[in-house]
Amino acid sequence: MTVNARETNAATDETVDPQTRRPAKRASGPTRERLLEGAREAFAQRGFACTRVADVVALAGTSHGTFYTYFDDKRDVLLALTEEAASAIYGAAVAPLAKGQQGSAREALRARMAVFFRTYSEWWDVVRTSDHASAIHPEIDQLGARIRGSIVEQLCRVLALQREHGQVEQGLDPEIAAIALTAMVEEFASRWLALGRTVGPTEINQLAELWAGGLYGRGAARANYDAR
C-alpha cells in the first residue's frame, strides 16, 4: 500500500521511501522548525563550511538522531531554508498591491520595492549563506535561479501587457527589460546589504526612479501601473 508515493512498514507503522527502503523524512512539525531556526543561526554565526550538524542540534535543543529524522545533512537543511527564503522573496515581488498603493508608475514601483527590500533584508542571512554554499552545492543556486526565473516571467507578462496598452515603448523587449531590471534590483540589494547598510526610503526612491525612468520616461509619473 502506498501513501503519497511512499510505503508504510506494517511492523512499525513507519512511512518508508520505496526506493531506499529507509524511513521517509518528516516534512513538517515544530521540531523541524526548531532545526531550521538552529541551522539558520549556526550558518549566520559560523558560515556554512564551518557549521556542523552538532552545532545545529545544540542550538535547536535536539539530538543527532532527531536531526536525521528530518534532514540528510546540512546541505539538505540549507536547501529547505533557501526554498523558504526564495518563496518569501518571490511572494513579495509578485503579490498584488493594496488599493491604496496603486497609482502612478513610480508610486506603485516604490510600494513594491519597499515590500521586496523589506523581505529580502529579513532573509539576507540565508541568501548570503546560499551564495557561499552554491560553489560547493550548485543545486542550491539552481533553486534560487528557478525562483528568480519565476519573477522574471511574471514581470515579462506585466511589461508585455503594458506595451499592448501603449504604456511603454513599442520597441521594448519585455524579456530583456525584465531580466535587466530584476538583476539590477537583486544585485543592488546583495551588494548594499553586504556592506552592512540598510535599504531605506532614499535607496528605494532612487531605484524606483531608475526603473520607472527606463521603462516609462519622465512623463509617466501620472500613468497608472497595474501591478497585478
DAGI-V371200 format. One record per backbone hydrogen bond with DSSP energy under -1.0 kcal/mol. NH is the residue of the N-H (numbers start at 1). CO is the residue of the C=O. E is the energy in kcal/mol with one decimal. If there is no record, write none. Layout:
# DAGI-V371200
nh:NH co:CO e:E
nh:NH co:CO e:E
This chain:
# DAGI-V371200
nh:3 co:6 e:-4.4
nh:7 co:16 e:-2.2
nh:9 co:14 e:-2.9
nh:13 co:9 e:-2.6
nh:16 co:7 e:-3.7
nh:17 co:22 e:-3.1
nh:21 co:17 e:-2.6
nh:24 co:15 e:-2.5
nh:26 co:69 e:-2.0
nh:33 co:29 e:-1.8
nh:34 co:30 e:-2.0
nh:35 co:31 e:-2.2
nh:36 co:32 e:-2.4
nh:37 co:33 e:-2.4
nh:38 co:34 e:-2.7
nh:39 co:35 e:-2.7
nh:40 co:36 e:-2.5
nh:41 co:37 e:-2.3
nh:42 co:38 e:-2.5
nh:43 co:39 e:-3.0
nh:44 co:40 e:-2.0
nh:45 co:41 e:-2.1
nh:46 co:42 e:-3.2
nh:47 co:43 e:-1.7
nh:56 co:52 e:-1.6
nh:57 co:53 e:-2.6
nh:58 co:54 e:-1.8
nh:59 co:55 e:-1.8
nh:60 co:56 e:-2.0
nh:61 co:57 e:-1.3
nh:62 co:57 e:-2.1
nh:67 co:63 e:-2.0
nh:68 co:64 e:-2.1
nh:70 co:67 e:-1.5
nh:71 co:67 e:-2.6
nh:77 co:73 e:-1.6
nh:78 co:74 e:-2.0
nh:79 co:75 e:-2.2
nh:80 co:76 e:-1.7
nh:81 co:77 e:-2.1
nh:82 co:78 e:-2.9
nh:83 co:79 e:-2.2
nh:84 co:80 e:-1.9
nh:85 co:81 e:-2.7
nh:86 co:82 e:-3.0
nh:87 co:83 e:-2.3
nh:88 co:84 e:-2.2
nh:89 co:85 e:-2.6
nh:90 co:86 e:-2.7
nh:91 co:87 e:-2.5
nh:92 co:88 e:-2.0
nh:93 co:89 e:-1.7
nh:94 co:90 e:-1.7
nh:95 co:91 e:-1.9
nh:101 co:98 e:-1.9
nh:102 co:99 e:-1.1
nh:105 co:223 e:-1.2
nh:108 co:104 e:-2.5
nh:109 co:105 e:-2.4
nh:110 co:106 e:-2.5
nh:111 co:107 e:-2.1
nh:112 co:108 e:-2.4
nh:113 co:109 e:-2.9
nh:114 co:110 e:-2.0
nh:115 co:111 e:-1.6
nh:116 co:112 e:-2.7
nh:117 co:113 e:-3.1
nh:118 co:114 e:-1.8
nh:119 co:115 e:-2.2
nh:120 co:116 e:-3.0
nh:121 co:117 e:-2.4
nh:122 co:118 e:-1.8
nh:123 co:119 e:-1.5
nh:124 co:121 e:-1.0
nh:127 co:123 e:-2.4
nh:128 co:124 e:-2.8
nh:129 co:125 e:-2.0
nh:130 co:126 e:-2.7
nh:131 co:127 e:-2.2
nh:132 co:128 e:-2.1
nh:133 co:129 e:-2.5
nh:134 co:130 e:-1.7
nh:136 co:133 e:-1.3
nh:137 co:133 e:-2.8
nh:140 co:137 e:-2.0
nh:142 co:138 e:-2.1
nh:143 co:139 e:-1.6
nh:144 co:140 e:-1.7
nh:145 co:141 e:-2.4
nh:146 co:142 e:-1.8
nh:147 co:143 e:-1.7
nh:148 co:144 e:-2.7
nh:149 co:145 e:-2.6
nh:150 co:146 e:-1.6
nh:151 co:147 e:-1.8
nh:152 co:148 e:-2.3
nh:153 co:149 e:-2.4
nh:154 co:150 e:-2.2
nh:155 co:151 e:-2.5
nh:156 co:152 e:-2.6
nh:157 co:153 e:-1.8
nh:158 co:154 e:-1.8
nh:159 co:155 e:-2.8
nh:160 co:156 e:-2.6
nh:161 co:157 e:-2.1
nh:162 co:158 e:-2.3
nh:163 co:159 e:-2.2
nh:164 co:160 e:-1.9
nh:165 co:161 e:-1.6
nh:166 co:163 e:-1.2
nh:167 co:162 e:-2.9
nh:172 co:169 e:-1.6
nh:177 co:173 e:-2.6
nh:178 co:174 e:-2.6
nh:179 co:175 e:-2.5
nh:180 co:176 e:-2.5
nh:181 co:177 e:-2.7
nh:182 co:178 e:-2.2
nh:183 co:179 e:-2.3
nh:184 co:180 e:-2.0
nh:185 co:181 e:-2.1
nh:186 co:182 e:-2.5
nh:187 co:183 e:-2.7
nh:188 co:184 e:-2.2
nh:189 co:185 e:-2.4
nh:190 co:186 e:-2.4
nh:191 co:187 e:-2.6
nh:192 co:188 e:-3.0
nh:193 co:189 e:-2.3
nh:194 co:190 e:-1.8
nh:196 co:193 e:-1.8
nh:197 co:192 e:-1.6
nh:204 co:200 e:-2.5
nh:205 co:201 e:-2.9
nh:206 co:202 e:-2.1
nh:207 co:203 e:-2.4
nh:208 co:204 e:-2.5
nh:209 co:205 e:-2.2
nh:210 co:206 e:-2.2
nh:211 co:207 e:-2.8
nh:212 co:208 e:-3.0
nh:213 co:209 e:-2.7
nh:214 co:210 e:-1.9
nh:215 co:211 e:-1.7
nh:216 co:212 e:-3.3
nh:220 co:217 e:-1.6
nh:223 co:220 e:-1.5
nh:225 co:103 e:-1.5
